[in-house]
Amino acid sequence: MAATSDLYFAQQAVGEMANLAYLVGSRETRQAYVIDPAWDVQGLIDVAAKDGIEVVGALVTHYHQDHIGGEIFGHNIEGLAKLLEIAPMPIHVNKHEAEGTMKVSGVSESDLVRHEGGDLLELGGVAVRLIHTPGHTPGSQCFHVEERDQAGQLVSGDTLFLNGCGRVDLPGADPKAMYESLEALKQLPDDTTLYPGHLYSPEGHDSMEAQKRSNPYLRATDVDTFLSFMGVSS
């Protein structure tokens, strides 16, 4: 008999920049983390509440305003600060992203939990492994959702998209670091399902196996080829 999954997982389209936010947690404990809460924070909380799930923490992929709130391109986007008004909870960030997260979103040091790559968060039988993936920003991180005897999910923020990858021409970006981060993500099992930070494709998810075949940025065989794809000289 197949094991029953404990995983609670929801993908939500939010905002005016094709952002995708996520709820990831445990059906057994009735708790979840919200990933990149922005644009419609109460709406995300309401989705979880409708399913009988309490949001107990936020996970940040990176500090850009469309993912955590702040002002950008004439938009005043609600985000982490709004989340903390609704319910105080820890905000989990990579240690290299903490200063940027505070500056952009207005949250304080006491609201943050700084992490190293490889740290593990657990709710019930579900674990979320934090993978440090610099390139788009210095402290970008992806979240590998793990459950025993089940295929994993990768929530990749703006590091990896379906058939694309994040920009490397913004402040703090590093094209060579992005190449190394994508090389690391290629080591994940083929049956991992990829869930990106933006809906830049007709579908909102794909298998890593398919992306390893079709995504040109994952197919690059060396850093110079990758940099040429990105329009950057080595």
PyMOL commands that set and color helices and strands:
alter all, ss='L'
color gray80, all
select helices_A, chain A and resi 41-50+65-68+80-86+95-105+109-111+175-185+208-214+216-219+223-229
alter helices_A, ss='H'
color red, helices_A
select strands_A, chain A and resi 7-14+19-26+31-35+54-59+70-72+75-77+91-94+112-115+120-123+126-132+141-147+153-155+160-161+164-165+193-195+206-207
alter strands_A, ss='S'
color yellow, strands_A
deselect
rebuild
show_as cartoon
